[in-house]
Amino acid sequence: MNARTTTWRTALPNLLLLLAIVILLFPFVWMIMMSLKTQVQNTAAVPVWVFTPTWENYRNVIERNNFLQYTKNSMIVALAATFIGMVLGLPAAYSIARFKQRGLGLWILISRIIPYITFLLPLFLMFTRLRLVGSFTALIVSHLIITLPLIIWITIAFFEDIPTDLEEAALVDGSSRAGAFVRIILPLVAPGIVTAGILAMIFSWNQFLFSLILGGPNTKTVPVAVFNFLSYGSQDYGAIAAAAVLITLPIILLSLTVQKYIVKGLTAGGVKG
């Protein structure tokens, strides 16, 4: 094997990694560039690469379209759906893992795979009869279809890795099963809880269909707000891109803050899965 072959074998993985990063980041970079251009520059026949950035699109989104209120609504729905999903999902995942309820785990996986639109009509009819369409209650409950199965399925693997000896020792010392679960088991699966929580919140934050049909003027979320920038007559590409950046930014910052927990959690869950 000559030196040139060795060099290529070393460089090729790095080149492929660089290519993958460019492909993944290019749409986001292009979106940021569009958000800083004027409508004329965004609709030019030849892409404009050199331009003077403008913040008018961001001012238009924030000041004229009540975007901060939509962001607050999305935060309320995502946080509530994730929190309730944790309260219900963690005990369920622990039960499935500890008592080997494989059939129940399979149904959880199936519910995760089923398209969300399948649940839309029953939920709409139910909330219409309860007069809850347009309320935060309807959005939070519907988003549990997203967060709850995801939290359960991710954390099952972490609970399976916890030795039963720890729990049995706590029971011998006089602790209840619930006390052992809260004080001993949950701290040991913290990486999995963080991973499941972040992913559940991201999926809830990005959910469009439930928010469009079950939401109302006072509970409109940011994905629906972005949709309102589209019209049959014209599209304000700069405003759409600015709104998309504002939607994505909180999730990116949150993910970067806890990225080590997400990587550790996904790796640990993948070993057992």
C-alpha positions as a printed NumPy array, in Angstrom:
array([[  0.   ,   0.   ,   0.   ],
       [  1.63 ,   3.28 ,  -1.154],
       [  1.478,   6.646,   0.601],
       [ -1.099,   8.066,  -1.836],
       [ -3.562,   5.239,  -1.121],
       [ -3.106,   5.703,   2.619],
       [ -3.716,   9.437,   2.287],
       [ -6.929,   8.898,   0.317],
       [ -8.233,   6.353,   2.817],
       [ -7.616,   8.848,   5.582],
       [ -9.011,  11.856,   3.744],
       [-12.073,  10.217,   2.156],
       [-14.098,   9.837,   5.408],
       [-13.343,  13.455,   6.283],
       [-14.426,  14.615,   2.831],
       [-17.661,  12.638,   3.058],
       [-18.313,  14.078,   6.521],
       [-17.675,  17.589,   5.219],
       [-20.031,  16.975,   2.285],
       [-22.757,  15.736,   4.632],
       [-22.355,  18.809,   6.863],
       [-22.58 ,  21.142,   3.859],
       [-25.732,  19.409,   2.59 ],
       [-27.367,  19.569,   6.014],
       [-26.426,  23.179,   6.777],
       [-26.986,  24.704,   3.319],
       [-30.811,  24.999,   3.605],
       [-30.488,  26.695,   6.992],
       [-27.795,  29.103,   5.744],
       [-29.899,  29.866,   2.663],
       [-32.909,  30.539,   4.906],
       [-30.872,  33.006,   6.991],
       [-29.67 ,  34.746,   3.826],
       [-33.253,  35.067,   2.546],
       [-34.35 ,  36.556,   5.855],
       [-31.74 ,  39.316,   5.434],
       [-32.638,  40.162,   1.822],
       [-35.316,  42.388,   0.355],
       [-38.228,  40.954,  -1.604],
       [-36.643,  42.129,  -4.862],
       [-33.395,  40.301,  -4.076],
       [-35.235,  37.136,  -3.037],
       [-37.245,  37.02 ,  -6.25 ],
       [-34.373,  37.88 ,  -8.615],
       [-33.907,  35.499, -11.55 ],
       [-30.224,  35.103, -10.672],
       [-29.506,  34.396,  -6.969],
       [-28.025,  37.434,  -5.208],
       [-24.995,  36.372,  -3.19 ],
       [-23.562,  39.788,  -2.314],
       [-26.03 ,  42.129,  -0.602],
       [-26.447,  44.545,   2.278],
       [-28.327,  42.765,   5.099],
       [-31.62 ,  44.25 ,   6.21 ],
       [-33.526,  43.59 ,   9.434],
       [-36.822,  44.785,   7.997],
       [-38.152,  41.24 ,   7.616],
       [-37.602,  40.528,  11.316],
       [-39.231,  43.811,  12.322],
       [-42.163,  43.004,  10.071],
       [-42.597,  39.565,  11.64 ],
       [-42.227,  40.657,  15.269],
       [-43.975,  44.041,  15.276],
       [-46.751,  43.636,  12.716],
       [-47.769,  40.017,  13.17 ],
       [-47.837,  39.507,  16.953],
       [-45.172,  36.836,  16.553],
       [-44.067,  36.981,  20.184],
       [-47.561,  35.959,  21.283],
       [-47.496,  33.   ,  18.886],
       [-44.09 ,  32.019,  20.282],
       [-45.492,  32.189,  23.814],
       [-48.411,  29.975,  22.757],
       [-46.044,  27.406,  21.24 ],
       [-43.933,  27.436,  24.393],
       [-46.981,  26.85 ,  26.598],
       [-48.226,  23.941,  24.488],
       [-44.812,  22.304,  24.018],
       [-43.779,  22.584,  27.674],
       [-47.145,  21.394,  28.985],
       [-47.362,  18.469,  26.549],
       [-43.799,  17.446,  27.4  ],
       [-44.309,  17.757,  31.175],
       [-47.555,  15.778,  31.185],
       [-45.95 ,  13.252,  28.838],
       [-43.14 ,  12.837,  31.375],
       [-45.525,  12.413,  34.314],
       [-47.502,   9.726,  32.482],
       [-44.765,   8.244,  30.298],
       [-41.956,   7.598,  32.768],
       [-43.994,   5.293,  35.06 ],
       [-45.397,   3.557,  31.976],
       [-41.916,   3.002,  30.521],
       [-40.671,   1.725,  33.885],
       [-43.57 ,  -0.73 ,  34.112],
       [-43.   ,  -2.001,  30.564],
       [-39.263,  -2.431,  31.206],
       [-39.475,  -3.954,  34.676],
       [-42.374,  -6.352,  34.063],
       [-41.457,  -7.236,  30.455],
       [-44.709,  -6.017,  28.935],
       [-43.551,  -6.48 ,  25.345],
       [-47.049,  -6.426,  23.907],
       [-47.783,  -3.048,  25.444],
       [-44.438,  -1.756,  24.206],
       [-45.337,  -2.881,  20.682],
       [-48.618,  -0.972,  20.809],
       [-46.755,   2.127,  21.97 ],
       [-44.46 ,   1.791,  18.956],
       [-47.427,   1.331,  16.615],
       [-49.083,   4.468,  17.996],
       [-45.837,   6.31 ,  17.335],
       [-45.778,   5.163,  13.698],
       [-49.437,   5.869,  12.84 ],
       [-49.823,   9.161,  10.884],
       [-51.119,  11.976,  13.07 ],
       [-53.897,  12.778,  10.625],
       [-55.536,   9.483,  11.654],
       [-56.248,  10.971,  15.091],
       [-57.387,  14.348,  13.81 ],
       [-61.072,  13.688,  13.025],
       [-61.867,  11.845,  16.299],
       [-60.104,  14.551,  18.294],
       [-61.89 ,  17.326,  16.419],
       [-65.31 ,  15.744,  16.981],
       [-64.564,  15.12 ,  20.65 ],
       [-63.297,  18.624,  21.338],
       [-66.158,  20.145,  19.341],
       [-68.7  ,  18.419,  21.578],
       [-66.759,  19.506,  24.652],
       [-66.497,  23.049,  23.223],
       [-62.734,  23.001,  23.591],
       [-61.705,  23.68 ,  19.995],
       [-59.435,  26.712,  20.012],
       [-58.307,  26.208,  23.601],
       [-54.921,  25.328,  25.05 ],
       [-56.495,  22.201,  26.529],
       [-57.307,  20.825,  23.081],
       [-53.805,  21.55 ,  21.784],
       [-52.007,  20.113,  24.82 ],
       [-54.096,  16.926,  24.877],
       [-53.655,  16.419,  21.123],
       [-49.894,  16.968,  21.4  ],
       [-49.726,  14.166,  23.965],
       [-50.21 ,  11.851,  20.988],
       [-46.787,  13.104,  19.896],
       [-44.913,  13.387,  23.182],
       [-46.215,  10.451,  25.215],
       [-45.292,   7.519,  22.902],
       [-41.923,   9.127,  22.134],
       [-41.033,   9.535,  25.815],
       [-42.135,   5.99 ,  26.649],
       [-40.28 ,   4.361,  23.765],
       [-37.003,   6.202,  24.38 ],
       [-36.884,   5.68 ,  28.15 ],
       [-37.793,   1.966,  28.124],
       [-34.192,   1.061,  27.226],
       [-32.811,   3.124,  30.091],
       [-35.066,   1.494,  32.671],
       [-34.066,  -1.93 ,  31.363],
       [-30.426,  -1.105,  32.112],
       [-31.104,  -0.427,  35.805],
       [-30.324,  -3.52 ,  37.966],
       [-33.249,  -4.764,  40.037],
       [-30.878,  -5.14 ,  43.012],
       [-30.923,  -1.393,  43.615],
       [-34.687,  -1.3  ,  43.811],
       [-34.858,  -4.41 ,  45.994],
       [-32.313,  -2.925,  48.405],
       [-34.449,   0.213,  48.727],
       [-37.545,  -1.897,  49.423],
       [-35.67 ,  -3.817,  52.109],
       [-34.673,  -0.511,  53.718],
       [-38.341,   0.383,  54.046],
       [-38.896,   2.488,  50.968],
       [-42.072,   2.087,  48.953],
       [-41.896,   1.142,  45.273],
       [-42.959,   4.668,  44.325],
       [-40.309,   6.148,  46.627],
       [-37.615,   3.922,  45.144],
       [-38.737,   4.921,  41.667],
       [-38.512,   8.648,  42.413],
       [-35.396,   8.746,  44.617],
       [-33.263,   5.99 ,  43.064],
       [-34.42 ,   4.967,  39.589],
       [-35.175,   8.367,  38.04 ],
       [-31.786,   9.96 ,  38.886],
       [-30.034,   7.001,  37.25 ],
       [-31.926,   7.453,  33.979],
       [-31.485,  11.256,  33.872],
       [-29.705,  11.213,  30.448],
       [-32.637,   9.311,  28.957],
       [-35.15 ,  11.683,  30.541],
       [-33.326,  14.713,  29.132],
       [-33.085,  13.12 ,  25.689],
       [-36.745,  12.148,  25.606],
       [-37.838,  15.54 ,  26.925],
       [-35.864,  17.539,  24.373],
       [-36.991,  15.399,  21.436],
       [-40.616,  15.441,  22.607],
       [-40.531,  19.212,  22.921],
       [-39.002,  19.606,  19.456],
       [-41.679,  17.426,  17.847],
       [-44.413,  19.269,  19.738],
       [-42.952,  22.677,  18.856],
       [-42.885,  21.806,  15.143],
       [-46.357,  20.261,  15.017],
       [-48.528,  22.006,  12.435],
       [-51.601,  19.889,  11.726],
       [-53.134,  19.738,  15.21 ],
       [-52.403,  23.415,  15.8  ],
       [-54.026,  24.42 ,  12.514],
       [-57.283,  22.508,  13.049],
       [-57.679,  22.512,  16.835],
       [-56.153,  25.911,  17.612],
       [-57.824,  29.29 ,  17.57 ],
       [-56.966,  32.994,  17.216],
       [-55.786,  33.221,  20.825],
       [-53.869,  29.926,  20.804],
       [-52.229,  30.112,  17.385],
       [-48.734,  28.595,  17.392],
       [-45.709,  29.662,  15.365],
       [-45.948,  26.983,  12.599],
       [-49.497,  28.181,  11.883],
       [-48.349,  31.8  ,  12.053],
       [-45.727,  31.124,   9.376],
       [-48.401,  29.491,   7.227],
       [-50.347,  32.76 ,   7.353],
       [-47.553,  34.489,   5.443],
       [-48.543,  32.45 ,   2.378],
       [-51.286,  33.744,   0.133],
       [-52.593,  33.07 ,  -3.357],
       [-51.566,  36.516,  -4.55 ],
       [-47.991,  36.765,  -3.349],
       [-45.485,  35.315,  -0.926],
       [-43.293,  37.431,   1.293],
       [-40.235,  35.179,   1.123],
       [-38.147,  37.357,   3.41 ],
       [-40.793,  37.378,   6.14 ],
       [-41.332,  33.624,   5.8  ],
       [-37.596,  33.014,   6.128],
       [-37.317,  35.375,   9.108],
       [-40.218,  33.633,  10.836],
       [-38.642,  30.251,  10.121],
       [-35.352,  31.426,  11.671],
       [-37.18 ,  32.674,  14.755],
       [-38.979,  29.324,  15.08 ],
       [-35.791,  27.311,  14.703],
       [-33.529,  29.432,  16.89 ],
       [-34.945,  28.494,  20.339],
       [-34.755,  24.775,  19.562],
       [-31.194,  25.08 ,  18.242],
       [-30.058,  26.976,  21.335],
       [-31.756,  24.457,  23.596],
       [-30.213,  21.524,  21.737],
       [-26.731,  23.043,  21.855],
       [-27.089,  23.655,  25.581],
       [-27.904,  20.032,  26.403],
       [-26.247,  18.33 ,  23.437],
       [-23.955,  16.168,  25.589],
       [-26.984,  14.702,  27.35 ],
       [-28.746,  14.058,  24.047],
       [-25.719,  12.28 ,  22.564],
       [-25.184,  10.247,  25.709],
       [-28.864,   9.416,  25.922],
       [-29.264,   8.349,  22.309],
       [-26.096,   6.253,  22.485],
       [-27.163,   4.49 ,  25.681],
       [-30.647,   3.871,  24.33 ],
       [-29.278,   2.563,  21.072],
       [-27.197,  -0.132,  22.806],
       [-30.25 ,  -1.717,  24.356],
       [-32.754,  -1.125,  21.596]])
